[in-house]
Structures are given as C-alpha cells and as structure tokens.
C-alpha cells in the first residue's frame, strides 16, 4: 500500500541529497523502470533499448533532478511516509532521512542548521 506525498521542504531536500549518493547506474535504472511502467500501463512510446546507456552517460546531478521531477509527478510514498517512490511502482525508493554521514551539500541553510561538520 502506498500513500500520497504530503511532506515538508526538509523531506524534499533530504530526498535530493540522498539521490545524490546513488551512482549513475542506479539512477538510470530507476528512470528506465519508470518509463517501462508508463509504457505498460498507458501505452505510448516504448523506451528505446539504448536509453539506459544514454542516461548512464549523464552526471549524477542531472539524473537526480530528473528523479525528483518524477517523484513530484507521481506523488507517492511508502506507507508511513518514510520513502518516496522514484518510479511509479515503487521498485526504487529514496529515504527522507538526512544523509549527513555520506553527503555534504554546498552549505545550504537546512544542512548547516541540522548537522555539525566533521572535524
């Protein structure tokens, strides 16, 4: 069972930071999985066989931004609201906890206010 997204700006910020920790292959797989699910349920244009490789050639920032756009479009999260669905079926999900242990953003106010920089 899934819920509709109704989260704070902080949750969206954390989801983006968490997506930035994914490698390009995982991000590309999530996007292609979503396109395949769209084709199966809605018809239209079938994803091209080389699409995954084309996406994997892009940078993490670009792919993470596209994943955020997909999340905004689907507006679906796990029961309890702990993870956003990246693809429409929920095969790929991203956590909403702050990834302070693994990623430091460029010093945005949210991160600076919520964590201390390591020594």
Rosetta blueprint (number, residue, H / E / L):
1 X L
2 X E
3 X E
4 X E
5 X L
6 X L
7 X L
8 X L
9 X H
10 X H
11 X H
12 X H
13 X H
14 X H
15 X H
16 X H
17 X H
18 X H
19 X H
20 X L
21 X L
22 X L
23 X L
24 X H
25 X H
26 X H
27 X H
28 X H
29 X H
30 X H
31 X H
32 X H
33 X H
34 X H
35 X H
36 X H
37 X H
38 X H
39 X H
40 X H
41 X H
42 X H
43 X L
44 X L
45 X L
46 X L
47 X L
48 X L
49 X L
50 X L
51 X H
52 X H
53 X H
54 X H
55 X H
56 X H
57 X L
58 X L
59 X L
60 X H
61 X H
62 X H
63 X H
64 X H
65 X H
66 X H
67 X H
68 X H
69 X H
70 X H
71 X H
72 X H
73 X H
74 X H
75 X L
76 X E
77 X E
78 X E
79 X L
80 X L
81 X L
82 X L
83 X E
84 X E
85 X E
86 X L
87 X L
88 X L
89 X L
90 X L
91 X L
92 X L
93 X E
94 X E
95 X E
96 X L
97 X L
98 X L
99 X L
100 X L
101 X L
102 X L
103 X L
104 X L
105 X L
106 X L
107 X L
108 X L
109 X H
110 X H
111 X H
112 X H
113 X H
114 X H
115 X L
116 X L
117 X L
118 X L
119 X L
